[in-house]
Every structure is written in structure tokens, then in C-alpha cells.
Amino acid sequence: MSVLSEQDRGFWEENGYVIVHQAVPQANLDAVIDTIWTFLGMDPNDPDDWYREPHRKGGMVELYQHQALWNNRQYPRVHQAFTEIWRTEKLWVSMDRANMKPPARPDKPEWDHPGMVHWDLDTAARPIPFKVQGVLYLTDTAENQGGFQCVPGFHRQFEEWVKTQPADRHPHRPDLTDLTVKRIPGRAGDLLIWHSLLPHGNGRNTSDRPRLAQYVTMYPADEKNEEARQHRIRMWRDRLSPTGAAFPGDPRGLEQQYGKTADLTELGKKLLGLELWDSA
């Protein structure tokens, strides 16, 4: 059964993002929320306890392989949404992290993250590959709560815009002059998928509640790349973070010390690469 309506598809083409409502059940959301607070060792009911390590500025939570995260990655409605964007079911899922961004407070200036807008792909590359990203709203998230923001429709104007930019422009940091950044509120369970050419990021949290989210995306499975497939399996099996400076991992190593390798459904095994889509 299709997840995206004709109206959704039209909105996607025009704006470069789309929202899938009720992408996962409430129980799945609650499980991730509980896992985040437990992993951080923080009391969700005590705002004074939200401003310390181990989470980082911007709210990134270095949690990657927990069962609760995997239950959302392998949820059929999530897969179906990405299937309709990519027009193939043969996808791999990212093993990304979560986010808990506390509100800005005058007495906690070091945690007052102003927000940012960037690209995760290299916009100097030619050709620029098609790529999408996604974020799952774990709680209702207001415009001022530090959640997702972007420049809607920029994927359609990028090629003309870039002609007006200097040769030494930053390929990951757009000049926002004359561009309008829009904050996108959402309900708990909303999955927002965006075109990676949209300048995007998260905003400043000026509310009185933390922003809670899980990042998840999918892309065509590269099953002929055995090295990449085995690397993905190793990350899942040994409960590791992706390699690279953008994913520093948890210095405490809690997932490795106390974690259990997540159980996968038949769909999850294919989304990981443990089983091949083309094995039949």
C-alpha cells in the first residue's frame, strides 16, 4: 500500500521534502525516548539535568545500534516511504544516531546552540549524486524547539544559484543571503524526508522542552560491494558507530559493554545487508 499520496509527491517535487505522518507506532517512539534518557543518564523530568555530557552541543546522542533504533529503521512503513522516493525496495538503511537538544537557558550559555544550516554532500562535485536524508520526530516539536529547518525548493534552483556564487565558496556551507530558512514543526511519529541539496540543519531551541529525534535514511543497496556489506554487518554485530569524524561514538563504550546485538526482522536483515535482496 502506498504511503505517499499524489499530493505528497507534488509537495516533494516542489519543496524537496515530504512528511509521512504516523510513520511508526507510539510504542516505538516511547522506546527510543526511554533509551535516550537512559543512555544519557539524565532525568527527563529534571531540566537542570539536561546540560552535561555525554551528549554534545547541538544535541547529538552517540547511540547507534540499540534495538529501539533498529525497530524504527526496519519498520515497514518507514521502508515503504523511502521505496516510493527511490522507486526501488532494494535499499540499505543508515545506522545514524539520535538527538536530544535542550532549551537555550541564560545560565547555561555553553549549551545555547544557535542552530546551523549546511549540506552533508559535496556541492562542488559534478555530477552531484541524488541523495535523501530523514529525521523521525519522537515528540511533538514546535517551530521554536530547535528541530529541522531548511530552504524549501532549493534543489530546483541550485544550478542557477551556484552561478552567482564565488569560485571559492564553501561546498558544505551555503551563503544564505536572499535565501529563506523555514523551520518545520512536526507531530510525534512524523518522518520528514528531504532532498540532500536542500540547505538544512536544526534550529535554536527557545522553548521550554527538549527536542528529541532519530535520524534515519535509506539508499540503494550496494550488494556487489562485499567490503561495504561486511563493514555494515560488523557495525551492527559489534554495536559500533559509523567511521568518520562526523560520528565520534560514545567515549564510554556503553553499547559495546552492556549492549545486545539488535534482533532483525526479515526486512531488517535486507536493510542491513545481512541477507541479499537478490538472493531469491
N, C-alpha and C positions, 0 to 999 in steps of 0.2 A: 504494500500500500504506500502511495506517495506521501512524503512528508511536506514537500514544498508545493504550494498551490501556484496557479498561473500568476496570481497577484504577487506571490513571494518571488517568483522568478523575474517578473518585471521590476520589482523593487531591487533585487540583486543586480540586474543588469544596469539599472540607473544609478544606484548608490554604492555598489561594491560591497555591501554587507547585507545580511539577512538574519532574522531572529526566528529560531524554532522554539516555540513555547512548549513547556512541559516535556522537555527532551528526555528526562529521567524521572523516576518516581521520587516522592518526598523522602522515603526511607533511604534512598541512595544519597540524597543531599545531606540528610542528618548524619549519616555515617561519615562522610568526608568532613563535615563541620566538627564532629566529635574528635575525629582523628587529628585534625589540625591543632585543636586546642591541647590535646594530649601530647602531641609531638612537641609543641612549643613549651609545654609545662606551664601553661597560663590558665588563669581562672577567667572564663568568658564573662562572668558576672562582676568582675572587678576591673574597671577601666584603668586603675593605676598599675595593673599588672601587664598591660599590653605593650609597654615601651621598653623592651630589652631584647637582648639576644635570647634564642638563636635565630629569630627571623631578622631579615635585613631591611635596610632602607628601601622604600618602595613596597615593602610588604612581602617580598618573595620568601616562600617557605620551602626549604630544601628537602622536600619529601617527594619521592618519585614512584616507588614500587608497591605501595600499600594496597591491600585488597580493595579498600574503598575507592581508591582512584581507578583501579582496573575495572571495577564494576561499572563505572560510568564509561570508560573507554570502550568496553565491549557490549554496551547496551545497544540492542538492535536499532532503536530509533535514532541514536547518535550516528551509527554507521550508515543508516539509510539516508540521513541528511547529507553526509559527505558523498555518498554514492551518487546522489542526484546532482551535486555540484560537479563532480569529476566525470560523471556518466560512465562509471565502472564500479563494480562492487569489489574489485580486487585491489584492496587498499592495505596499507600498513598504518598503524596508529602511532602517534608521538608518545614518548614517555616523559611528559613535561610535569611541572610542579604545580603547587597551589599558591594562593596569595591571601594574606591577612594584613590589610593596610589600616592601621589605627587612625583615628581622627587627629587632625592637627590640634596641638594644645600649646598655649604660650609658655607653659612651664616645662615643655618637652621639645625645645626647638630643634634638637638633633633628629627628631623623628617627624618633623614637618616636611614631608616630601612634596615638592611643588608640582609634581607631575611632569610628564615629558611626552614628546611626540617624536617618532623615529620610524625607520624602516628596518626590518630584520633581514631583508635581502639586499644585495649589492645593486643599486640602481645605475651604476656605471657599466654594468655588464651588458653585452649585446650578443644574442638577444636576451632580454630579461625573461626568465622562465616563469610560467604561470604557477602560482603558489597561493594557498589559502591557509588561514590560521583560525583558531577558535577559542572561545572562552565560555565556560559554564558558570552562570550566576548561581551561587549557592544560597544566597538570601536575596530578598527584595533589596534592590540597590538604587538609590535616588541619584539624581544628576550631580549632587554635591558630595557624593560619598566616595569619591576617588576611584571610580570604576572606569570602564572603557571609554575612550574618546578617539575620534578620527576626523579626517576631512572627507566627507561623503562625496562620491563621484569622481574622486581624483584619478582613479585608474583610467578613466576615459580622457582626461585632459593632460596626463603626464607627458606625453610626447611633445605636445605643443608648449607646455610649461617649461620643460627642460631646455628648450631652445633659447629661453630668456635668461638662463642661469649662467654664471661664470664657469669657465672650464675647470677651475679648481674647487668647485662646490663639494660639499661633503656627501658621499654617496649613501650615507645612512642617516643623515640629519637634515631634513628639509628646511629651507628658508620659508617661514610661514607668512611672510609679507603678502598681503592680499588674499590669504587663504583663511577659511573659516573652520575652526576646530569645533566639532559638536560633541557634547557629552551624551552618551547613550544610556539612559536608565533601563532597568530590567526587573523582571519578577524572578523569584526563586524558581530554578528549573529552566530558565531561558538559556538556550545555546546560541551564541552570536558567532557567526562565521563571517570572516571578512577576507577580501582580496588583498594580498600582501603588498600591492602597490599603494594602498591607502596609507598615508602617514597616520600613525596611530600610537597609542600608549595608554597610560592611566593618568587620572587627574589628581588634583589636590583634594583630600578628604576634609571638608569643612563641616561635616555632620557631627553627630554625637555617637555614631556607631561605626564599627569596623567594616571594611569592605572584604568580603570573602568570596573567593572564586577558584576555579580549577581550569587550567589551560589544557586544551586538547585539540589536536588537529589530525588529519589523515591525508595521505598522499599515495599515488600509485605504487603498489608493491614492486620492489626491485628484486624479484626472486632469482634472477640469474647471478646476482652479486652475492655469492656464498659467504664472502668475508663479512659483508654488512649484515647478512641474515644471522650469522653466528654471533656477531657482536650484539645484536639486539637480544638474542636468546640469553646470552651471558649477562646482560644488564638486568633482565627480568629474573633469571635464576639466582644470581648473586646479589640482587637488590641494590644495584648501582645507579648512580646518576649518569646522564649522558656526558661524554667527554667534551672538553672545551671550557674556555674562561667564562662563558655565559652561564655555565652550570657548575658552580663550585662544589656542590654537595654539602652534606652536613658534617662539620668537623668532629662531631661526637660519634658519628657512625652508628646511630641508633638502629637504622634499618638493617644494617649488617649484623649487629649484636643481638637484637631481640626480634627481628622481623621474621616472617614466614613467607616463603615464595608464594605469590598470589596464585590462586586457582583460576584457571582459564576455562571459559566455555568453548565449544567448538568454533564459534565465531571468533572468540578471543585468540585462540591458537593461530588462526589465519591472519588476524590483525597484527599479531606479534611477528609471525614468520616461522613459528614452531611447526606449523603444517602449511603446505603449499596450496594456494588457490587452484593451481592447475594439476593437482595430484590425481584427480578423477580421470 
